[in-house]
């Protein structure tokens, strides 16, 4: 057995001794013993007291596998050790789908099902006051949210029509585009899951590792291979990562979820992913990708850091594997709240991370590389874009990503009529029809405008993101998606003049809980759901406000005002008020994030 003096923590601190409870400090002189409390009559007691005072505080073990801590330190880690979560598929197909919801083992239902893209749905009729672990049994409806991964967001029309059919036949017509380029269904019954998988896999789609402590669906440029400003088409790297590693038991037990973005453009919110590769041109080696690690939001938001390494396209899968393996081996597994990669990088520093990646995992040095020039606004691909092949991409805005079976069918029919077999999802809950001839653009726009999708949206319709919210999510405190959908037409009507004249985007993100699935900390106006006191001691739906967050040139988290919360019923009026303040007070060309930093507090309330 290795002694504790031979081990160090990930941040260089000594590994804590595995001893019993700490003893209380003994007095410097114990009653009845001479010379400082040493029963033998020597001075050892005084010396021990001095050593005890000067010894540095010991840090608790974080459960890092590489340092020998393989025994689970919480229930989630125990569950993954008891049975690899990927094995749950066989039980779904052979037991649960045949015997029904009541036959499902709770450990599978609330844990391992996530590796198959399944979360239980919130029982209808219970407001945010019921949210919490104490009400888990009450909130757990016998239906599921199913997440379909579409790595890079690229879909052909057969896939779109298959998604529409699943929505219609098994999901009560629901289908939402997430800001991770996934499709989410609701109202899924366990009896129908095997048939849904059969249909998805028949067209090359899957739900494997769409959720859980594993490499989740990966972001890629919606216009990969076609955008004139793209440094390199990263699609081959995404496909190779998926082929090699998704569903591999070697990487299915990570400390927490792991998010990836790979793009030749900066259109994949790379600053808030666990690992990201974004296009950059090296002065000597040419086009490649710049490596970033350690981004993430939730209750402890951190922006990713540049490793400073230029990665050739064909080496991206190997480097990706190295980063994931570091997370698996050195990641913190003691507390779920500290188990993301960002916490390890915060403690290590980026220099040490790169050294470990090179020395222990890649066994070679990486090439130093330049930083990409950050964009000044989100690249969302809404509108009409000229492609390198002479055709067009037409990007449409669905309010907060809400689609339906009918909309999916309409999209497929309109795209086919326009001569396209290529629909792509974006990290902003939008969709793009790709490879459209000039003479087909107007008809495509007309066909989709009829069903509520527009390629020329107002700034409010274009720049709004919302999470699932109270409607379906057990973690939510507030309703988000339906609230965001009612907000858009209201702003379009009340602020018609601004809609025509405001020359910068104003992003509005709604999130129902602190987990930040809708990225509230990096929105111009971010609303994070929570329960607040109505003034009479009753908890009601409300939002904590984040202002002036952004990615790109002004990457920063939004400003929070002390004690500033709003009732959910006031959200529409608050947003209108603060946007008008911005429009009145901004200087020429000033973006909302810049104004929010300098604005008086009164103008932000």
NORZIBEL-V120649 format. One record per run of one state. SS is the DSSP state (H for helix, E for strand, C for the rest). FROM is the first residue (numbers start at 1). TO is the last residue. If there is no record, write none. Layout:
ss = [SS:SS]
from = [FROM:FROM]
to = [TO:TO]
//
This chain:
ss = [C:H:C:E:C:E:C:H:C:H:C:E:C:H:C:H:C:H:C:H:C:H:C:H:C:E:C:H:C:H:E:C:H:E:C:H:C:E:C:E:C:H:C:E:C:E:C:E:C:E:C:H:C:H:C:E:C:E:C:H:C:E:C:E:C:E:C:E:C:E:C:H:C:H:C:H:C:H:C:E:C:E:C:E:C:H:E:H:C:E:C:E:C:H:C:E:C:H:C:E:C:H:C:H:C:E:C:H:C:E:C:E:C:E:C:H:C:E:C:E:C:E:H:C:H:C:H:C]
from = [1:4:7:8:9:14:16:35:38:44:55:59:60:65:68:75:83:85:100:101:104:106:110:112:117:118:123:128:131:133:140:150:151:154:156:157:171:174:178:183:189:190:203:206:207:215:216:219:221:227:228:235:246:249:252:258:259:260:264:270:273:275:283:286:294:296:297:302:303:305:312:313:331:336:339:341:349:350:363:367:369:383:388:392:398:399:402:405:418:423:426:430:437:438:450:454:455:459:463:464:467:481:495:496:502:508:512:520:523:525:534:539:548:550:551:552:555:556:557:559:560:565:568:586:592:599:601:605]
to = [3:6:7:8:13:15:34:37:43:54:58:59:64:67:74:82:84:99:100:103:105:109:111:116:117:122:127:130:132:139:149:150:153:155:156:170:173:177:182:188:189:202:205:206:214:215:218:220:226:227:234:245:248:251:257:258:259:263:269:272:274:282:285:293:295:296:301:302:304:311:312:330:335:338:340:348:349:362:366:368:382:387:391:397:398:401:404:417:422:425:429:436:437:449:453:454:458:462:463:466:480:494:495:501:507:511:519:522:524:533:538:547:549:550:551:554:555:556:558:559:564:567:585:591:598:600:604:605]
//
